[in-house]
Amino acid sequence: MAPSRSKSGSGRSGGRTPRATSRKKEAPATAAIEVVEEGKGLGIDDGIAIVTALLLVVSILLVDYDWGTHYGGGMFFK
């Protein structure tokens, strides 16, 4: 009859102790990111709004001037 082996621990032969290692890799080192806002100047949208407002004011003044000089009924020009 063959000699029986003792079943101690995990049943591995050779008296080796199991190593517990993680299979996950370490997260890569991340560099600090600095957010820098660019200086915002006037864009095309802002320019269109400004020009439209100026044209509206000028047109109101021209119509009022015309009513004042020809019909005597302008608010600013009589």
mmCIF file of the N, C-alpha and C atoms, coordinates in Angstrom:
data_MODEL
# 
_entry.id   MODEL 
# 
loop_
_atom_site.group_PDB 
_atom_site.id 
_atom_site.type_symbol 
_atom_site.label_atom_id 
_atom_site.label_alt_id 
_atom_site.label_comp_id 
_atom_site.label_asym_id 
_atom_site.label_entity_id 
_atom_site.label_seq_id 
_atom_site.pdbx_PDB_ins_code 
_atom_site.Cartn_x 
_atom_site.Cartn_y 
_atom_site.Cartn_z 
_atom_site.occupancy 
_atom_site.B_iso_or_equiv 
_atom_site.pdbx_formal_charge 
_atom_site.auth_seq_id 
_atom_site.auth_comp_id 
_atom_site.auth_asym_id 
_atom_site.auth_atom_id 
_atom_site.pdbx_PDB_model_num 
ATOM 1   N N  . MET A 1 1  ? 0.829   -1.151  0.000   1.00 0.00 ? 1  MET A N  1 
ATOM 2   C CA . MET A 1 1  ? 0.000   0.000   0.000   1.00 0.00 ? 1  MET A CA 1 
ATOM 3   C C  . MET A 1 1  ? 0.894   1.241   0.000   1.00 0.00 ? 1  MET A C  1 
ATOM 4   N N  . ALA A 1 2  ? 0.414   2.291   -0.734  1.00 0.00 ? 2  ALA A N  1 
ATOM 5   C CA . ALA A 1 2  ? 1.203   3.512   -0.843  1.00 0.00 ? 2  ALA A CA 1 
ATOM 6   C C  . ALA A 1 2  ? 0.969   4.384   0.382   1.00 0.00 ? 2  ALA A C  1 
ATOM 7   N N  . PRO A 1 3  ? 2.007   5.079   0.781   1.00 0.00 ? 3  PRO A N  1 
ATOM 8   C CA . PRO A 1 3  ? 1.820   5.959   1.939   1.00 0.00 ? 3  PRO A CA 1 
ATOM 9   C C  . PRO A 1 3  ? 0.909   7.146   1.588   1.00 0.00 ? 3  PRO A C  1 
ATOM 10  N N  . SER A 1 4  ? 0.033   7.508   2.460   1.00 0.00 ? 4  SER A N  1 
ATOM 11  C CA . SER A 1 4  ? -0.891  8.621   2.207   1.00 0.00 ? 4  SER A CA 1 
ATOM 12  C C  . SER A 1 4  ? -0.236  9.943   2.595   1.00 0.00 ? 4  SER A C  1 
ATOM 13  N N  . ARG A 1 5  ? -0.616  10.939  1.857   1.00 0.00 ? 5  ARG A N  1 
ATOM 14  C CA . ARG A 1 5  ? -0.085  12.274  2.141   1.00 0.00 ? 5  ARG A CA 1 
ATOM 15  C C  . ARG A 1 5  ? -1.050  13.005  3.064   1.00 0.00 ? 5  ARG A C  1 
ATOM 16  N N  . SER A 1 6  ? -0.500  13.856  3.873   1.00 0.00 ? 6  SER A N  1 
ATOM 17  C CA . SER A 1 6  ? -1.367  14.620  4.775   1.00 0.00 ? 6  SER A CA 1 
ATOM 18  C C  . SER A 1 6  ? -2.021  15.758  3.999   1.00 0.00 ? 6  SER A C  1 
ATOM 19  N N  . LYS A 1 7  ? -3.259  16.047  4.332   1.00 0.00 ? 7  LYS A N  1 
ATOM 20  C CA . LYS A 1 7  ? -4.018  17.085  3.644   1.00 0.00 ? 7  LYS A CA 1 
ATOM 21  C C  . LYS A 1 7  ? -4.053  18.348  4.500   1.00 0.00 ? 7  LYS A C  1 
ATOM 22  N N  . SER A 1 8  ? -2.963  18.979  4.675   1.00 0.00 ? 8  SER A N  1 
ATOM 23  C CA . SER A 1 8  ? -2.912  20.197  5.472   1.00 0.00 ? 8  SER A CA 1 
ATOM 24  C C  . SER A 1 8  ? -2.880  21.412  4.547   1.00 0.00 ? 8  SER A C  1 
ATOM 25  N N  . GLY A 1 9  ? -3.552  22.443  4.940   1.00 0.00 ? 9  GLY A N  1 
ATOM 26  C CA . GLY A 1 9  ? -3.535  23.691  4.177   1.00 0.00 ? 9  GLY A CA 1 
ATOM 27  C C  . GLY A 1 9  ? -4.330  23.578  2.888   1.00 0.00 ? 9  GLY A C  1 
ATOM 28  N N  . SER A 1 10 ? -3.728  23.964  1.797   1.00 0.00 ? 10 SER A N  1 
ATOM 29  C CA . SER A 1 10 ? -4.443  23.997  0.534   1.00 0.00 ? 10 SER A CA 1 
ATOM 30  C C  . SER A 1 10 ? -4.231  22.736  -0.273  1.00 0.00 ? 10 SER A C  1 
ATOM 31  N N  . GLY A 1 11 ? -3.449  21.826  0.197   1.00 0.00 ? 11 GLY A N  1 
ATOM 32  C CA . GLY A 1 11 ? -3.252  20.575  -0.489  1.00 0.00 ? 11 GLY A CA 1 
ATOM 33  C C  . GLY A 1 11 ? -2.118  20.623  -1.499  1.00 0.00 ? 11 GLY A C  1 
ATOM 34  N N  . ARG A 1 12 ? -1.326  21.661  -1.503  1.00 0.00 ? 12 ARG A N  1 
ATOM 35  C CA . ARG A 1 12 ? -0.207  21.732  -2.425  1.00 0.00 ? 12 ARG A CA 1 
ATOM 36  C C  . ARG A 1 12 ? 0.965   20.970  -1.844  1.00 0.00 ? 12 ARG A C  1 
ATOM 37  N N  . SER A 1 13 ? 1.651   20.362  -2.713  1.00 0.00 ? 13 SER A N  1 
ATOM 38  C CA . SER A 1 13 ? 2.820   19.615  -2.228  1.00 0.00 ? 13 SER A CA 1 
ATOM 39  C C  . SER A 1 13 ? 4.058   20.475  -2.299  1.00 0.00 ? 13 SER A C  1 
ATOM 40  N N  . GLY A 1 14 ? 5.073   20.095  -1.618  1.00 0.00 ? 14 GLY A N  1 
ATOM 41  C CA . GLY A 1 14 ? 6.323   20.816  -1.647  1.00 0.00 ? 14 GLY A CA 1 
ATOM 42  C C  . GLY A 1 14 ? 6.472   21.829  -0.540  1.00 0.00 ? 14 GLY A C  1 
ATOM 43  N N  . GLY A 1 15 ? 5.481   22.024  0.272   1.00 0.00 ? 15 GLY A N  1 
ATOM 44  C CA . GLY A 1 15 ? 5.590   22.929  1.399   1.00 0.00 ? 15 GLY A CA 1 
ATOM 45  C C  . GLY A 1 15 ? 5.637   24.402  0.995   1.00 0.00 ? 15 GLY A C  1 
ATOM 46  N N  . ARG A 1 16 ? 5.202   24.737  -0.199  1.00 0.00 ? 16 ARG A N  1 
ATOM 47  C CA . ARG A 1 16 ? 5.219   26.132  -0.645  1.00 0.00 ? 16 ARG A CA 1 
ATOM 48  C C  . ARG A 1 16 ? 4.009   26.867  -0.087  1.00 0.00 ? 16 ARG A C  1 
ATOM 49  N N  . THR A 1 17 ? 4.204   28.102  0.253   1.00 0.00 ? 17 THR A N  1 
ATOM 50  C CA . THR A 1 17 ? 3.082   28.908  0.710   1.00 0.00 ? 17 THR A CA 1 
ATOM 51  C C  . THR A 1 17 ? 2.542   29.697  -0.481  1.00 0.00 ? 17 THR A C  1 
ATOM 52  N N  . PRO A 1 18 ? 1.249   29.765  -0.640  1.00 0.00 ? 18 PRO A N  1 
ATOM 53  C CA . PRO A 1 18 ? 0.692   30.491  -1.789  1.00 0.00 ? 18 PRO A CA 1 
ATOM 54  C C  . PRO A 1 18 ? 0.925   31.994  -1.647  1.00 0.00 ? 18 PRO A C  1 
ATOM 55  N N  . ARG A 1 19 ? 1.198   32.630  -2.779  1.00 0.00 ? 19 ARG A N  1 
ATOM 56  C CA . ARG A 1 19 ? 1.385   34.080  -2.794  1.00 0.00 ? 19 ARG A CA 1 
ATOM 57  C C  . ARG A 1 19 ? 0.083   34.728  -3.246  1.00 0.00 ? 19 ARG A C  1 
ATOM 58  N N  . ALA A 1 20 ? -0.359  35.696  -2.519  1.00 0.00 ? 20 ALA A N  1 
ATOM 59  C CA . ALA A 1 20 ? -1.571  36.431  -2.890  1.00 0.00 ? 20 ALA A CA 1 
ATOM 60  C C  . ALA A 1 20 ? -1.131  37.702  -3.606  1.00 0.00 ? 20 ALA A C  1 
ATOM 61  N N  . THR A 1 21 ? -1.331  37.722  -4.905  1.00 0.00 ? 21 THR A N  1 
ATOM 62  C CA . THR A 1 21 ? -0.984  38.921  -5.674  1.00 0.00 ? 21 THR A CA 1 
ATOM 63  C C  . THR A 1 21 ? -2.234  39.419  -6.379  1.00 0.00 ? 21 THR A C  1 
ATOM 64  N N  . SER A 1 22 ? -2.295  40.697  -6.531  1.00 0.00 ? 22 SER A N  1 
ATOM 65  C CA . SER A 1 22 ? -3.426  41.304  -7.211  1.00 0.00 ? 22 SER A CA 1 
ATOM 66  C C  . SER A 1 22 ? -3.171  41.273  -8.714  1.00 0.00 ? 22 SER A C  1 
ATOM 67  N N  . ARG A 1 23 ? -4.216  40.998  -9.459  1.00 0.00 ? 23 ARG A N  1 
ATOM 68  C CA . ARG A 1 23 ? -4.065  40.976  -10.910 1.00 0.00 ? 23 ARG A CA 1 
ATOM 69  C C  . ARG A 1 23 ? -4.251  42.363  -11.506 1.00 0.00 ? 23 ARG A C  1 
ATOM 70  N N  . LYS A 1 24 ? -4.753  43.283  -10.721 1.00 0.00 ? 24 LYS A N  1 
ATOM 71  C CA . LYS A 1 24 ? -4.934  44.650  -11.206 1.00 0.00 ? 24 LYS A CA 1 
ATOM 72  C C  . LYS A 1 24 ? -3.578  45.340  -11.283 1.00 0.00 ? 24 LYS A C  1 
ATOM 73  N N  . LYS A 1 25 ? -3.411  46.105  -12.352 1.00 0.00 ? 25 LYS A N  1 
ATOM 74  C CA . LYS A 1 25 ? -2.197  46.899  -12.470 1.00 0.00 ? 25 LYS A CA 1 
ATOM 75  C C  . LYS A 1 25 ? -2.431  48.221  -11.755 1.00 0.00 ? 25 LYS A C  1 
ATOM 76  N N  . GLU A 1 26 ? -1.356  48.816  -11.326 1.00 0.00 ? 26 GLU A N  1 
ATOM 77  C CA . GLU A 1 26 ? -1.480  50.096  -10.654 1.00 0.00 ? 26 GLU A CA 1 
ATOM 78  C C  . GLU A 1 26 ? -1.929  51.150  -11.658 1.00 0.00 ? 26 GLU A C  1 
ATOM 79  N N  . ALA A 1 27 ? -2.712  52.080  -11.180 1.00 0.00 ? 27 ALA A N  1 
ATOM 80  C CA . ALA A 1 27 ? -3.191  53.149  -12.055 1.00 0.00 ? 27 ALA A CA 1 
ATOM 81  C C  . ALA A 1 27 ? -2.004  54.004  -12.493 1.00 0.00 ? 27 ALA A C  1 
ATOM 82  N N  . PRO A 1 28 ? -1.963  54.408  -13.753 1.00 0.00 ? 28 PRO A N  1 
ATOM 83  C CA . PRO A 1 28 ? -0.856  55.240  -14.200 1.00 0.00 ? 28 PRO A CA 1 
ATOM 84  C C  . PRO A 1 28 ? -0.898  56.602  -13.519 1.00 0.00 ? 28 PRO A C  1 
ATOM 85  N N  . ALA A 1 29 ? 0.256   57.139  -13.301 1.00 0.00 ? 29 ALA A N  1 
ATOM 86  C CA . ALA A 1 29 ? 0.351   58.433  -12.643 1.00 0.00 ? 29 ALA A CA 1 
ATOM 87  C C  . ALA A 1 29 ? -0.245  59.493  -13.557 1.00 0.00 ? 29 ALA A C  1 
ATOM 88  N N  . THR A 1 30 ? -1.103  60.346  -13.000 1.00 0.00 ? 30 THR A N  1 
ATOM 89  C CA . THR A 1 30 ? -1.729  61.390  -13.798 1.00 0.00 ? 30 THR A CA 1 
ATOM 90  C C  . THR A 1 30 ? -1.067  62.725  -13.483 1.00 0.00 ? 30 THR A C  1 
ATOM 91  N N  . ALA A 1 31 ? -0.875  63.499  -14.517 1.00 0.00 ? 31 ALA A N  1 
ATOM 92  C CA . ALA A 1 31 ? -0.291  64.824  -14.351 1.00 0.00 ? 31 ALA A CA 1 
ATOM 93  C C  . ALA A 1 31 ? -1.386  65.817  -14.002 1.00 0.00 ? 31 ALA A C  1 
ATOM 94  N N  . ALA A 1 32 ? -1.035  66.829  -13.256 1.00 0.00 ? 32 ALA A N  1 
ATOM 95  C CA . ALA A 1 32 ? -1.999  67.870  -12.898 1.00 0.00 ? 32 ALA A CA 1 
ATOM 96  C C  . ALA A 1 32 ? -2.287  68.706  -14.133 1.00 0.00 ? 32 ALA A C  1 
ATOM 97  N N  . ILE A 1 33 ? -3.558  68.946  -14.403 1.00 0.00 ? 33 ILE A N  1 
ATOM 98  C CA . ILE A 1 33 ? -3.963  69.715  -15.568 1.00 0.00 ? 33 ILE A CA 1 
ATOM 99  C C  . ILE A 1 33 ? -4.457  71.072  -15.101 1.00 0.00 ? 33 ILE A C  1 
ATOM 100 N N  . GLU A 1 34 ? -3.901  72.108  -15.684 1.00 0.00 ? 34 GLU A N  1 
ATOM 101 C CA . GLU A 1 34 ? -4.304  73.456  -15.325 1.00 0.00 ? 34 GLU A CA 1 
ATOM 102 C C  . GLU A 1 34 ? -5.183  74.010  -16.442 1.00 0.00 ? 34 GLU A C  1 
ATOM 103 N N  . VAL A 1 35 ? -6.379  74.451  -16.084 1.00 0.00 ? 35 VAL A N  1 
ATOM 104 C CA . VAL A 1 35 ? -7.317  74.988  -17.064 1.00 0.00 ? 35 VAL A CA 1 
ATOM 105 C C  . VAL A 1 35 ? -7.109  76.496  -17.139 1.00 0.00 ? 35 VAL A C  1 
ATOM 106 N N  . VAL A 1 36 ? -6.810  76.967  -18.344 1.00 0.00 ? 36 VAL A N  1 
ATOM 107 C CA . VAL A 1 36 ? -6.575  78.389  -18.545 1.00 0.00 ? 36 VAL A CA 1 
ATOM 108 C C  . VAL A 1 36 ? -7.629  78.906  -19.516 1.00 0.00 ? 36 VAL A C  1 
ATOM 109 N N  . GLU A 1 37 ? -8.384  79.908  -19.093 1.00 0.00 ? 37 GLU A N  1 
ATOM 110 C CA . GLU A 1 37 ? -9.407  80.481  -19.958 1.00 0.00 ? 37 GLU A CA 1 
ATOM 111 C C  . GLU A 1 37 ? -8.768  81.518  -20.871 1.00 0.00 ? 37 GLU A C  1 
ATOM 112 N N  . GLU A 1 38 ? -9.164  81.474  -22.121 1.00 0.00 ? 38 GLU A N  1 
ATOM 113 C CA . GLU A 1 38 ? -8.654  82.447  -23.065 1.00 0.00 ? 38 GLU A CA 1 
ATOM 114 C C  . GLU A 1 38 ? -9.409  83.760  -22.904 1.00 0.00 ? 38 GLU A C  1 
ATOM 115 N N  . GLY A 1 39 ? -8.721  84.847  -23.164 1.00 0.00 ? 39 GLY A N  1 
ATOM 116 C CA . GLY A 1 39 ? -9.375  86.149  -23.098 1.00 0.00 ? 39 GLY A CA 1 
ATOM 117 C C  . GLY A 1 39 ? -10.374 86.270  -24.238 1.00 0.00 ? 39 GLY A C  1 
ATOM 118 N N  . LYS A 1 40 ? -11.624 86.597  -23.891 1.00 0.00 ? 40 LYS A N  1 
ATOM 119 C CA . LYS A 1 40 ? -12.662 86.641  -24.915 1.00 0.00 ? 40 LYS A CA 1 
ATOM 120 C C  . LYS A 1 40 ? -12.802 88.067  -25.405 1.00 0.00 ? 40 LYS A C  1 
ATOM 121 N N  . GLY A 1 41 ? -12.619 88.255  -26.689 1.00 0.00 ? 41 GLY A N  1 
ATOM 122 C CA . GLY A 1 41 ? -12.835 89.562  -27.300 1.00 0.00 ? 41 GLY A CA 1 
ATOM 123 C C  . GLY A 1 41 ? -14.215 89.591  -27.934 1.00 0.00 ? 41 GLY A C  1 
ATOM 124 N N  . LEU A 1 42 ? -14.481 90.660  -28.642 1.00 0.00 ? 42 LEU A N  1 
ATOM 125 C CA . LEU A 1 42 ? -15.767 90.775  -29.324 1.00 0.00 ? 42 LEU A CA 1 
ATOM 126 C C  . LEU A 1 42 ? -15.760 89.873  -30.546 1.00 0.00 ? 42 LEU A C  1 
ATOM 127 N N  . GLY A 1 43 ? -16.772 89.058  -30.663 1.00 0.00 ? 43 GLY A N  1 
ATOM 128 C CA . GLY A 1 43 ? -16.901 88.170  -31.799 1.00 0.00 ? 43 GLY A CA 1 
ATOM 129 C C  . GLY A 1 43 ? -17.858 88.748  -32.826 1.00 0.00 ? 43 GLY A C  1 
ATOM 130 N N  . ILE A 1 44 ? -18.147 87.969  -33.846 1.00 0.00 ? 44 ILE A N  1 
ATOM 131 C CA . ILE A 1 44 ? -19.036 88.422  -34.912 1.00 0.00 ? 44 ILE A CA 1 
ATOM 132 C C  . ILE A 1 44 ? -20.461 88.620  -34.386 1.00 0.00 ? 44 ILE A C  1 
ATOM 133 N N  . ASP A 1 45 ? -20.884 87.780  -33.456 1.00 0.00 ? 45 ASP A N  1 
ATOM 134 C CA . ASP A 1 45 ? -22.239 87.919  -32.891 1.00 0.00 ? 45 ASP A CA 1 
ATOM 135 C C  . ASP A 1 45 ? -22.387 89.230  -32.115 1.00 0.00 ? 45 ASP A C  1 
ATOM 136 N N  . ASP A 1 46 ? -21.357 89.579  -31.358 1.00 0.00 ? 46 ASP A N  1 
ATOM 137 C CA . ASP A 1 46 ? -21.410 90.831  -30.605 1.00 0.00 ? 46 ASP A CA 1 
ATOM 138 C C  . ASP A 1 46 ? -21.402 92.032  -31.547 1.00 0.00 ? 46 ASP A C  1 
ATOM 139 N N  . GLY A 1 47 ? -20.614 91.943  -32.611 1.00 0.00 ? 47 GLY A N  1 
ATOM 140 C CA . GLY A 1 47 ? -20.555 93.038  -33.574 1.00 0.00 ? 47 GLY A CA 1 
ATOM 141 C C  . GLY A 1 47 ? -21.874 93.256  -34.278 1.00 0.00 ? 47 GLY A C  1 
ATOM 142 N N  . ILE A 1 48 ? -22.540 92.165  -34.652 1.00 0.00 ? 48 ILE A N  1 
ATOM 143 C CA . ILE A 1 48 ? -23.846 92.284  -35.312 1.00 0.00 ? 48 ILE A CA 1 
ATOM 144 C C  . ILE A 1 48 ? -24.865 92.937  -34.385 1.00 0.00 ? 48 ILE A C  1 
ATOM 145 N N  . ALA A 1 49 ? -24.855 92.580  -33.116 1.00 0.00 ? 49 ALA A N  1 
ATOM 146 C CA . ALA A 1 49 ? -25.802 93.166  -32.159 1.00 0.00 ? 49 ALA A CA 1 
ATOM 147 C C  . ALA A 1 49 ? -25.543 94.660  -31.970 1.00 0.00 ? 49 ALA A C  1 
ATOM 148 N N  . ILE A 1 50 ? -24.279 95.052  -31.902 1.00 0.00 ? 50 ILE A N  1 
ATOM 149 C CA . ILE A 1 50 ? -23.945 96.468  -31.703 1.00 0.00 ? 50 ILE A CA 1 
ATOM 150 C C  . ILE A 1 50 ? -24.335 97.296  -32.933 1.00 0.00 ? 50 ILE A C  1 
ATOM 151 N N  . VAL A 1 51 ? -24.001 96.790  -34.121 1.00 0.00 ? 51 VAL A N  1 
ATOM 152 C CA . VAL A 1 51 ? -24.330 97.519  -35.352 1.00 0.00 ? 51 VAL A CA 1 
ATOM 153 C C  . VAL A 1 51 ? -25.838 97.634  -35.522 1.00 0.00 ? 51 VAL A C  1 
ATOM 154 N N  . THR A 1 52 ? -26.574 96.584  -35.210 1.00 0.00 ? 52 THR A N  1 
ATOM 155 C CA . THR A 1 52 ? -28.031 96.624  -35.321 1.00 0.00 ? 52 THR A CA 1 
ATOM 156 C C  . THR A 1 52 ? -28.627 97.664  -34.368 1.00 0.00 ? 52 THR A C  1 
ATOM 157 N N  . ALA A 1 53 ? -28.125 97.709  -33.152 1.00 0.00 ? 53 ALA A N  1 
ATOM 158 C CA . ALA A 1 53 ? -28.635 98.688  -32.185 1.00 0.00 ? 53 ALA A CA 1 
ATOM 159 C C  . ALA A 1 53 ? -28.335 100.114 -32.639 1.00 0.00 ? 53 ALA A C  1 
ATOM 160 N N  . LEU A 1 54 ? -27.135 100.354 -33.168 1.00 0.00 ? 54 LEU A N  1 
ATOM 161 C CA . LEU A 1 54 ? -26.796 101.695 -33.648 1.00 0.00 ? 54 LEU A CA 1 
ATOM 162 C C  . LEU A 1 54 ? -27.670 102.104 -34.835 1.00 0.00 ? 54 LEU A C  1 
ATOM 163 N N  . LEU A 1 55 ? -27.885 101.182 -35.764 1.00 0.00 ? 55 LEU A N  1 
ATOM 164 C CA . LEU A 1 55 ? -28.734 101.497 -36.914 1.00 0.00 ? 55 LEU A CA 1 
ATOM 165 C C  . LEU A 1 55 ? -30.167 101.781 -36.490 1.00 0.00 ? 55 LEU A C  1 
ATOM 166 N N  . LEU A 1 56 ? -30.657 101.077 -35.501 1.00 0.00 ? 56 LEU A N  1 
ATOM 167 C CA . LEU A 1 56 ? -32.012 101.313 -35.009 1.00 0.00 ? 56 LEU A CA 1 
ATOM 168 C C  . LEU A 1 56 ? -32.136 102.697 -34.385 1.00 0.00 ? 56 LEU A C  1 
ATOM 169 N N  . VAL A 1 57 ? -31.175 103.087 -33.572 1.00 0.00 ? 57 VAL A N  1 
ATOM 170 C CA . VAL A 1 57 ? -31.214 104.410 -32.940 1.00 0.00 ? 57 VAL A CA 1 
ATOM 171 C C  . VAL A 1 57 ? -31.112 105.509 -33.994 1.00 0.00 ? 57 VAL A C  1 
ATOM 172 N N  . VAL A 1 58 ? -30.196 105.340 -34.966 1.00 0.00 ? 58 VAL A N  1 
ATOM 173 C CA . VAL A 1 58 ? -30.032 106.348 -36.020 1.00 0.00 ? 58 VAL A CA 1 
ATOM 174 C C  . VAL A 1 58 ? -31.303 106.468 -36.864 1.00 0.00 ? 58 VAL A C  1 
ATOM 175 N N  . SER A 1 59 ? -31.927 105.329 -37.172 1.00 0.00 ? 59 SER A N  1 
ATOM 176 C CA . SER A 1 59 ? -33.146 105.390 -37.983 1.00 0.00 ? 59 SER A CA 1 
ATOM 177 C C  . SER A 1 59 ? -34.279 106.082 -37.225 1.00 0.00 ? 59 SER A C  1 
ATOM 178 N N  . ILE A 1 60 ? -34.398 105.846 -35.936 1.00 0.00 ? 60 ILE A N  1 
ATOM 179 C CA . ILE A 1 60 ? -35.433 106.532 -35.145 1.00 0.00 ? 60 ILE A CA 1 
ATOM 180 C C  . ILE A 1 60 ? -35.181 108.032 -35.135 1.00 0.00 ? 60 ILE A C  1 
ATOM 181 N N  . LEU A 1 61 ? -33.919 108.443 -34.985 1.00 0.00 ? 61 LEU A N  1 
ATOM 182 C CA . LEU A 1 61 ? -33.602 109.872 -34.978 1.00 0.00 ? 61 LEU A CA 1 
ATOM 183 C C  . LEU A 1 61 ? -33.849 110.509 -36.349 1.00 0.00 ? 61 LEU A C  1 
ATOM 184 N N  . LEU A 1 62 ? -33.547 109.788 -37.436 1.00 0.00 ? 62 LEU A N  1 
ATOM 185 C CA . LEU A 1 62 ? -33.782 110.341 -38.769 1.00 0.00 ? 62 LEU A CA 1 
ATOM 186 C C  . LEU A 1 62 ? -35.273 110.508 -39.063 1.00 0.00 ? 62 LEU A C  1 
ATOM 187 N N  . VAL A 1 63 ? -36.066 109.538 -38.662 1.00 0.00 ? 63 VAL A N  1 
ATOM 188 C CA . VAL A 1 63 ? -37.513 109.648 -38.867 1.00 0.00 ? 63 VAL A CA 1 
ATOM 189 C C  . VAL A 1 63 ? -38.074 110.797 -38.032 1.00 0.00 ? 63 VAL A C  1 
ATOM 190 N N  . ASP A 1 64 ? -37.584 110.948 -36.791 1.00 0.00 ? 64 ASP A N  1 
ATOM 191 C CA . ASP A 1 64 ? -38.048 112.035 -35.938 1.00 0.00 ? 64 ASP A CA 1 
ATOM 192 C C  . ASP A 1 64 ? -37.625 113.379 -36.514 1.00 0.00 ? 64 ASP A C  1 
ATOM 193 N N  . TYR A 1 65 ? -36.451 113.453 -37.082 1.00 0.00 ? 65 TYR A N  1 
ATOM 194 C CA . TYR A 1 65 ? -35.995 114.697 -37.710 1.00 0.00 ? 65 TYR A CA 1 
ATOM 195 C C  . TYR A 1 65 ? -36.885 115.051 -38.910 1.00 0.00 ? 65 TYR A C  1 
ATOM 196 N N  . ASP A 1 66 ? -37.213 114.034 -39.704 1.00 0.00 ? 66 ASP A N  1 
ATOM 197 C CA . ASP A 1 66 ? -38.072 114.267 -40.867 1.00 0.00 ? 66 ASP A CA 1 
ATOM 198 C C  . ASP A 1 66 ? -39.461 114.735 -40.429 1.00 0.00 ? 66 ASP A C  1 
ATOM 199 N N  . TRP A 1 67 ? -40.038 114.121 -39.425 1.00 0.00 ? 67 TRP A N  1 
ATOM 200 C CA . TRP A 1 67 ? -41.356 114.544 -38.931 1.00 0.00 ? 67 TRP A CA 1 
ATOM 201 C C  . TRP A 1 67 ? -41.296 115.948 -38.343 1.00 0.00 ? 67 TRP A C  1 
ATOM 202 N N  . GLY A 1 68 ? -40.195 116.243 -37.689 1.00 0.00 ? 68 GLY A N  1 
ATOM 203 C CA . GLY A 1 68 ? -40.068 117.574 -37.066 1.00 0.00 ? 68 GLY A CA 1 
ATOM 204 C C  . GLY A 1 68 ? -39.903 118.683 -38.073 1.00 0.00 ? 68 GLY A C  1 
ATOM 205 N N  . THR A 1 69 ? -39.112 118.464 -39.114 1.00 0.00 ? 69 THR A N  1 
ATOM 206 C CA . THR A 1 69 ? -38.868 119.528 -40.075 1.00 0.00 ? 69 THR A CA 1 
ATOM 207 C C  . THR A 1 69 ? -40.019 119.689 -41.065 1.00 0.00 ? 69 THR A C  1 
ATOM 208 N N  . HIS A 1 70 ? -40.666 118.634 -41.486 1.00 0.00 ? 70 HIS A N  1 
ATOM 209 C CA . HIS A 1 70 ? -41.709 118.732 -42.504 1.00 0.00 ? 70 HIS A CA 1 
ATOM 210 C C  . HIS A 1 70 ? -43.117 118.846 -41.925 1.00 0.00 ? 70 HIS A C  1 
ATOM 211 N N  . TYR A 1 71 ? -43.354 118.193 -40.807 1.00 0.00 ? 71 TYR A N  1 
ATOM 212 C CA . TYR A 1 71 ? -44.725 118.156 -40.271 1.00 0.00 ? 71 TYR A CA 1 
ATOM 213 C C  . TYR A 1 71 ? -44.870 118.844 -38.917 1.00 0.00 ? 71 TYR A C  1 
ATOM 214 N N  . GLY A 1 72 ? -43.761 119.203 -38.298 1.00 0.00 ? 72 GLY A N  1 
ATOM 215 C CA . GLY A 1 72 ? -43.824 119.880 -37.009 1.00 0.00 ? 72 GLY A CA 1 
ATOM 216 C C  . GLY A 1 72 ? -44.246 118.968 -35.879 1.00 0.00 ? 72 GLY A C  1 
ATOM 217 N N  . GLY A 1 73 ? -44.035 117.649 -36.016 1.00 0.00 ? 73 GLY A N  1 
ATOM 218 C CA . GLY A 1 73 ? -44.512 116.746 -34.989 1.00 0.00 ? 73 GLY A CA 1 
ATOM 219 C C  . GLY A 1 73 ? -43.441 115.829 -34.414 1.00 0.00 ? 73 GLY A C  1 
ATOM 220 N N  . GLY A 1 74 ? -42.178 116.159 -34.530 1.00 0.00 ? 74 GLY A N  1 
ATOM 221 C CA . GLY A 1 74 ? -41.132 115.297 -33.985 1.00 0.00 ? 74 GLY A CA 1 
ATOM 222 C C  . GLY A 1 74 ? -40.968 115.482 -32.492 1.00 0.00 ? 74 GLY A C  1 
ATOM 223 N N  . MET A 1 75 ? -40.436 114.497 -31.813 1.00 0.00 ? 75 MET A N  1 
ATOM 224 C CA . MET A 1 75 ? -40.219 114.598 -30.369 1.00 0.00 ? 75 MET A CA 1 
ATOM 225 C C  . MET A 1 75 ? -38.945 115.393 -30.068 1.00 0.00 ? 75 MET A C  1 
ATOM 226 N N  . PHE A 1 76 ? -37.905 115.167 -30.830 1.00 0.00 ? 76 PHE A N  1 
ATOM 227 C CA . PHE A 1 76 ? -36.628 115.819 -30.566 1.00 0.00 ? 76 PHE A CA 1 
ATOM 228 C C  . PHE A 1 76 ? -36.415 117.032 -31.472 1.00 0.00 ? 76 PHE A C  1 
ATOM 229 N N  . PHE A 1 77 ? -36.946 116.989 -32.687 1.00 0.00 ? 77 PHE A N  1 
ATOM 230 C CA . PHE A 1 77 ? -36.721 118.068 -33.662 1.00 0.00 ? 77 PHE A CA 1 
ATOM 231 C C  . PHE A 1 77 ? -38.081 118.654 -34.034 1.00 0.00 ? 77 PHE A C  1 
ATOM 232 N N  . LYS A 1 78 ? -38.284 119.971 -33.773 1.00 0.00 ? 78 LYS A N  1 
ATOM 233 C CA . LYS A 1 78 ? -39.545 120.636 -34.134 1.00 0.00 ? 78 LYS A CA 1 
ATOM 234 C C  . LYS A 1 78 ? -39.263 121.821 -34.981 1.00 0.00 ? 78 LYS A C  1 
# 
